[in-house]
Amino acid sequence: MRLAIADDSALFRNGLILLLEASGAQVTAQVSAGTELIACIQADPPDAVILDLRMPPTFTGEGISTAAQIRSRDADIGILVLSTFAETSYASQLLDAVGHGVGYLLKDNVTDADNLISQLDRIVSGETVIDPSIVRRLLQRKRRASRIDALNPRERDVLGRMAEGRSNVGIAQDLYLSPRTVEAHVTSVFAKLGLDQTDTDNNRIRAVLTFLRSAKE
């Protein structure tokens, strides 16, 4: 897998490169800001980019705005935003801006090279990956009144795994269910959230967005 990285911390960036290259990934570019990243990938598009949430010049939401620019130029590049902030609002903004092939992970949890590569593989294939710790917090906290309230506990478990980027097979293995049972739960989730049953891939993204937006920050 070919990757480009943007993070203003040289220490974190170099550590991440060592982690990735140890798993066989090729880092094609490493820069400190979003504008530099866009320039690099125009000349040599990677399979995916990894970028910090907050970068120069304002250190606010450059990662999300850069991700949106990348997606507007290339629909195929996977986009992973790394952050120190476990807030659902940032993940929701990112999904709104990018749509598909995107992930939001916490920097503190990026310690296992094989797991990181697995998550990047999901993102490159067009899936959405949200940090499991954010999903767990969202499942446990009180939410705004929404269609999520119509889901039963098992359906919420399934939706939480969908937010982590797991396929139906992965969800089945995690929850000790048959793939057919998971498929039935997913169909029920879509129906209760009022999603069109003809567009399964986009529905997964829409369902995750509904899940994230239900949070009380």
N, C-alpha and C positions, 0 to 999 in steps of 0.2 A: 504494500500500500504506500502511495506517495502522499506526503503530508506537508503542509506549510503552516508555520506557527507565528502568531503575533502576541507578544506579552512584553510589557515594559520592564519586567524584572528579569534581568539576565541570569540571575541565579536560578530562578524557577524554570526559565526557558531551557537552560542548559541541562538541568536535571530531567526535564520532560523529554528532551531529545535523547538522552542516555537511556531512559526507560523505554522509549519507542524503538530506538535502533536495536536494543537488546532483543526485541521481539521480531526483528526483521523488517521493520518499516523503514522507508527512506524519507528523510526530511529534506525537501527541495528548497526551502527558504525559511529563514528565521529573522523576524524583524520586531520592532518595539511599538509599532503603531498601525492602526487600521489602514491609513492611506498608503503606507509602504507595502502592506500585505496585498492590497488591491493591485498595485503596480506590479508586484512580483508574479501574481497568479495570472495576470493578463498575458504575460510573456510565456509562462509555463504553468498551465492549469494542473493542479494536483487532484488526487481523488477526494481529498477532504482538507479543510482548514480547521485549526484549533486556535481560538482567540480568547483573550481575557475580556471580562465584562467591562472593566474600567481601564482605559488607556489614555495617553495624551491625545488632544491637548487639554481637555477639561476634566478627565477622570470621572466621568458620570456614566453614560450609557453607550460609549463608543463601540463596544462589542456588538450590541444589537443593531445599531445603525450601519456598521460595517457589514454585518451579516445580511442585512436587507439589501445593501448595494451589491454584494456578491451574488445573492439569489436573483436579483433583477438582471444580472449579466450572464449568469450560467445556472441553468436549472438542475444540473447534474452533480455539482460539487457538494459533498457533504459538509455540514457546518456544525462544529461543536464549540459552544461557549463555556468557558470555565470561570467560576466565580467563587468568592468567599461568602456570598450572601445567599442564605437558604430561604429566599422569599419567593412565593409563588407568583407574585406580580411580574418579576423579571422573566420567569419562564413563560408566563402567559404572553408578555410583550414579544418575546422571541418567536414563539409559535405564530403569533399574529403577523409578524414581519416576514417570516421565512416560509412557513407552511409545512414543507415536507423535508425529509432528509436532514433533520436538525436535532441537536441534543443540548441539554443544560445540565452540567455536572458541577459538583462542589470540588474545589481544588484539594481540600483536605482528604477527600476520598479517592483521589487519583494516585494510588500507590501500587496497584497490581497491573503489571504490563499486559498480561494476557486478557484480563477483564477489560482494560481500556481498549485494546485492539478489537475485542468482541463487540464492544459498544460502538466503535467507529465503523465496523463492518455493517451493523444494523443501520447506522446513519447513512452510510454510502448507498445502501440498498433502498433508501427512501423512507425509513422508519423514523419515529420520534422517540427520543430517550430522555427521560427526566430522572434526576438523581433519586435513588430509592429513599434516601432520608427525607427528602421533600415530600415524596408521596406518602410516607408513613406519617409524617406530621399532619398532612392534610386529611388523612383518613381518621386521625384521632381528634382533631380539633373541631370546634363548632363551625358551621358553615352558614352562609346566607341562605335564605329560603330559595330553593331552585329545584329544577327537575331531578337533580341528584337525589333529592329526598325520596323520590319514587322508587329508587333502587333498593333491593333487599341486600343484606350483608354480603352474600356470596357475589352478587353482581358488583358491589362496590370493590370487593377483593379483585375481581376480574378486571374492572376498570383501572384499579391501581396498578396492576401488572401491565396493562396496556400502556399506561403512562410511562412505565419503566422501559418500554420498547420491546416487550416480550411478544413473540408470536403466539398463536393459539396453542401450538405444540408446547412451547415453553411454559405457557400458563398452565397447561394441563399437567406438566411434570411438576411444577412448583406447588400446585394445589392438590395434587394426587387425584385428578379427575381425568376422564376420558376426553380426547380431543372433540368428540361429538358433543359431549356435555358442555365443554367450553364454548363451542360454536353456538350452542343454543343460548348460553348466557350472554354472549356477545350480541347476538341477534336481539335478545330481550333488552339489553342496555340501549342499543340503537333505537329500538321502538319506543322505550320509555323516555328517551331524550328527544324524541321527535325528529330523528334523522332519517333521510331518504335511504331506503334499503338497497338501492341500485348502485351505490358508490361506496363500497366497503372500505377502500384505502383511505379516502378523504374522511369518511365517517370516523375512523379511528382518531384522526387528528382533531376533528370537531368534538368528539367525545372527551378527549383529553383536555381540550380548551375549556369545555364546560366544567369539567372537574376542577381545573385550576382556578377558574373564575368564581367558583363557589366558596373560595376561602375567605375568611375574615382575617385580614392582616392585623 
